[in-house]
Amino acid sequence: MVDAPDPALLTPPPKTHPLAGVLLAAFGAIAFSGKAIIVKLGYRYDADAVTLLALRMLVALPFFVLMALWTRRDIARLRLDAGDRWRVVGLGFSGYYLASFLDFAGLEYITATLERLILYLTPTLVLLIGMLVFKRRASRRQIVALLISYVGVAVAFSHDLHVGGSDIALGSLLVFLSALSYSIYLVGSGELVARVGAMRLTAYASSVACLFCIAQFLFTHPFGMLLHLAPDLYWLSMLNGTVCTVLPVLAVMLAIARIGSALAAQIGMIGPVSTIVMSTFLLGEPMGLWQIIGTVLVMSGVFLVTLPKTA
């Protein structure tokens, strides 16, 4: 979904410049959350999910290519064998292209707040995949955290479903599948991250996803359509592709280098809160008691899931 790289997959170097790291992590979380706001604004100009996603990726692709070229400086770890290349393609398809498309499609039906809460379930889905597929045992704390998280989403979902009808169910399902697709990417990328490097894998997989998104648009829309869109859509896409996509990726990685993955993940919990604030003031979406309760429950559950065992 071209969202934040999972901090749990990145090995933190010695911690330095803690204040800078905190600010970078906070910026990354808030900027990533802004993606949903921009997509919702884009729908007001009669654009569809495929078009909005293609515009975003057209803007982001040159930056990810530059990032990939920059990581090639490490010649000793440069070469990928054929198997690794196919793994990168598969991870880019699942973790960034498919997850992004399902996310954008779901946002057409649900609020930005509900979307962010569902996506925030990703760590719990990674835990569930480990339990169901790899037969890993979960601690009592993790089981309790799972229950709290999903009760929180159920609370927010039931309120929105009562207000918005069946479209809410469809949009929520699409976003949940997006979170599941990204979770599969996280589970499958662990070994490759260790050998290839987090920044290189992110750059490669994101570039692959950009190509998939652009190809999808070319197969389903006339290319000339890109030249006849509402002018504001181009500005929104520039903002989405840079401030809400490329810059947060770099910010989170730099933050992890300074403060470590655990603290960066905890600071990232401001993402749902920032989405609530932006959706209320920029989109005029209502925020009631049930959404607040759902948000608190989801954030509490995810915090417990991601809490280090030694804590």
Beta strands, then each sheet from edge to edge (+ up, - down):
end
